[in-house]
């Protein structure tokens, strides 16, 4: 089969690889219908995630049709159109029983690296390096799905492929950001990043009753999309004093909830950003966190900072003084998508959630390298490239 593979730092190519098969009795093989690019894929491509190997298949946000199931599969069946959570849960460990699926004890067969780096191993993730399980990704014609009864969800009739594909990662990740942030009626919510996850966090905040939602970015196309499709206010941080503007917009108080949806390659302006970028390039820090620091400084006293961006190691100049003295609550985590996806698909079927506008560039697998280049450089207003193997 054909697949979009990582072949080295800043190198992506289309390769011919073996078809996947069943390895365990609870597996399924899924024929890919659609597979979306994601901002966290760029951390892999740029070489910031260790334990990637040349030939690893990319992609973790996908929709497909089940074509084969293992003998112990109980709930899923051949022929179903399913969306598959990007995070792999086993369904039976302590964390999965508590609906904290991204902390699963059993789905990452390579726990040693994370145990040495952060103290404990977390769940396996499709196509997110060998430290997260070494699972083949979804930018391919077929993918093996472990624990398919836990991780795959039937898509209701009437929900389009271009909408449902984002129920795999962007929509549940954004929803979780607003959920763990405790967003409620009357809140002012600021979201750093107007990409797919940021926009879905804003949409979730609106559906949870937030009075004002503010999106922060620098790309005009993404800011315009956020205003038009989400109905949020926006700030271009390159054209204004961001922290001063947020204070002015909130009467000096600051947002009640600040959601960081940028991650370890966060962009910014000024000397602090230049210093961060230099230290990251020299591997003196693993992650640059200017947007994270901004969120902590901007948040009102007693407010909550919800961190959705992917961070892998260490962030310099962490403002612990702001956290302690302002009494901030910090919530974070990889998405526990299995907790949210059935509800989100139901909302999609009812017309309450439509994420299809995030698909700005649909294309075939052969266009994978071009799609990632456009996505990385935000060319032609690219918010998400989505690969359709049958095209």
Secondary structure, 3 states (H helix, E strand, C coil): CEEEEEEECCEEEEEECCCCCCCCCCCEEEEEEEEECCHHHHHHHCCCCCCCCCCEECCCEEEEEEEEECCCCCCCCCCCEEEECCEECCCCCHHHHCCCHHHCCCCCCCCHHHHHHHCCCCCEECCCCHHHCCCCCCCECEEEECCHHHHEEECCCCCCHHHHHHHHCHHHHHHHHHHHCCCCCCCEEEEECCCHHHHHHHHHHHHCCCCEEEEEECCHHHHHHHHHHHCCEEEECCCCCHHHHHHHHCCCCCCCEEEECCCCECCCCHHHHHHHHHHHHCCCCCEECHHHHHHHHHCCCCCEEEECCCCCCCECCCCHHHHHHCCCEEEECCCCHHHHHHHHHHHHHCCCCCCHHHEEEEECHHHHHHHHHHHHHCHHHCCEEEECCCC
